[in-house]
Amino acid sequence: MPAGCRNLLDEVYPGIFVGDRHAAQKTEFLKRLGITHILNAAEGTRARTVNTGKDYYTSSNIEYLGLELLDNEVEVISHYLHPALEFICKAVDQEGKVLVHCEMGISRSSTFVIAYLMWKEKMNLIEAVKKVREKRDVRPNSGFLKQLVLLEMNLAKLGGVLVAS
């Protein structure tokens, strides 16, 4: 794929899609794909956020979780890992399809999917990043990567148990 070009969304793992704001706003498209759950990792009305909410998807019968996160190195995404990963897990366990998105589908959304693969699929950080990058060009920011390293260390120390922070 040429630099600067990307799909609205990509299935990066069975039942798990990473996408951007445009994908998230196309409810008919999402219904046709069979999306049953949406995790908005950039909820809000500020710049570089996506202003959708639970009501936006009511007529589509899509379950929704919105997290107000900014894509910067000081954002503490780890505080949101437990609810986000439980939400992704619920969708996958129900044999649904979950779209995890942010504004561009590069950093915030991919951080949660990488964390899911580390936790649920027992991948290390490098394996999880490679797995997602097989399907989509993602680049979690340096602050998120540091938090993923800490997650990897905690999962190793706690035998794969996810602890809510």
N, C-alpha and C positions, 0 to 999 in steps of 0.2 A: 504494500500500500504506500503510495507516495507520501512524503512528509507533509503534515498539515491536513491530510485527508483521513477521515475516520467515519465509521458507520454510526448511525444513531445509537445502536446497541449491538452487543455481541454476546453470544452464549459462551461464557468462559469456563464453565463447568456444568455438568448436567443439571438443568433446572435453574441455573444461576446466570443472570445476565447483568452486564455492566453497561450503563448508557449515560446519555446526556440529557439536558433539559428538554430538548426537542422530542426525544423519544418519550419522556415522561408526560408530555402534554398531548400526546396522540392516543386518546383512550380507545378509539376504534381499532387502531393499529395494535395496541397492546392486547385488546380482547381477541383479535384474530390470532395473535401469537400464543394465546393461552396464559398470559400473565395473570396470576392470582394474587400476588403480593407485591407491594412497592415500598422500598426503603429509600426515602429521600434524605440523603446525607448533607443537604444544603438548603433546608427549609428556611424560608424567610422572605423578606421584602427588600433587604439590603442588596447592594451591588454584589454580583457573583453568587446569588442564591436563586432558588427556584420556588416561586410562589404558588405552590399547589398545597393541598391539604386533604384531610380525610373526605371532606365534602366534595372535592373535585372528582373523586372516584366513586361516589355513592351509587350513581346509576350504572356503573360498570361492575359492581360487586367485587371490587378489588380491595383487599385488606391493605391498610396503609400505616406506615410508621414514619414520622418526620423528625429529623434531628437538626437543630439549628447550629450548624458548624461552618466556620470559615476555613478557607484553604490557606492557612499560614503556619509557619513553623512553631508558633507558640500555642496554637489551639490544642487543648488536651482531649484528643479523640478517645483516649483510653477510658475516660469516664463513661463513654457511651457504648463500649464494646459489649457488655453483658446484654443489654436490651436488643442491640442490633444483631448480635450473633444468635440469640434465642429466636428472634424474628425470622432470620434466614433459615435457621434450623427447622422451625415450625413449617415454613413453606415447603422445604425439601422433604420433610417427614410426611407431609400430607400429599406428596407427589404433585405439588403445584410447581409454579414457575415464579421466581422472584426477580424483579428488576431492582438492582441497587444502582442509584444514580446520584449525580451531583450536577453541577453546571455543565461540565465538559466530559464527564465520565473518565477522568484521568487519575485524580489524586484521592479525594475523600471517599468516593464510592469504592475504588479499588482497594483502599486500605482495609475496609470492612470485609471485602471478599477474601483478601489475602489472609486476614486474621481468622476468618471462618475456616479456610483450608488448613491453617496451622492447628487450629483447635479441634475441629471435627474430623479432618482427614489425616491428622498427625503428620503433616508436612512441615519441614523446617522452613524458615523464612525464604531462603534462596529457592527451594523447590516450589513454594507457593507463588512467588513472584514470577518464576519461569512459566508455571502452569497458566497463570492469567495472561502473561505476555504472549503465549502461543496463539491467543485469539484476539487480543486487544493491546494496543500500545498504551500502557499505563505507566505513570510516574508519580507515586506518592511523594509528597514533599519531604524534606529532610527531617522535619519534626515528627511526622507520622512514621517515617522509617525508624527513627530512634525508639518510638513507642512500640513498634512491632518487634524490635530487638528485645526490649524489656518483656514483652509478651512471650516471646520465644523462651527467654530465660525462666520466666515464671511458670510456663507450662512444663518445662523440663524439670524444674524443682518440685512442682506439685503433681507430677505424673499425669499431665494433660487436663487437670481440673481448672475450669474457668472460674475465677473468683470475681464477684461483683465489686467494683470500687466505689 
